[in-house]
Amino acid sequence: MDEKLKEKQGMRIQKEGSITLSSSTEEVKLAAIAISSNVRLRSSDMPAHMQEHAMRCTRSLLDSVVSPETTTKTRPNPTHIARALKKEFDSSYGPAWQCVVGGSFGSFVTHSPGGFVYFSIDSLSVLLFKTEVHLVTQSQPN
């Protein structure tokens, strides 16, 4: 196998000739998490560790929707899930995260590089993306 082909498969050739795994290990781990969490990744432009964070956080939020009186699951509120995900990502990765959660929606968004993931979990779809924040200053009249 030539060096370029191995790089495409997520492997890096070291000078001594040994092979070390790079992103392929993360991808396998991410796939295992997705399967165990009932997540179907639709589209992503985000590092694997951030995708994992989004999936685990969403799964946790859905699993925590329990009625205190009956200890049975209640229907999740998509707005509450979107708000919690946005707050989590704002605090972990900086401001300007946007989140849409629901059973059916259309979207067309512009996102910052490395800041986009779209997945479904159970019966909900989750769109999480980062936008850029620019400081607006008022110009002084001449």
Disulfide bonds with the S-S distance in Angstrom:
none
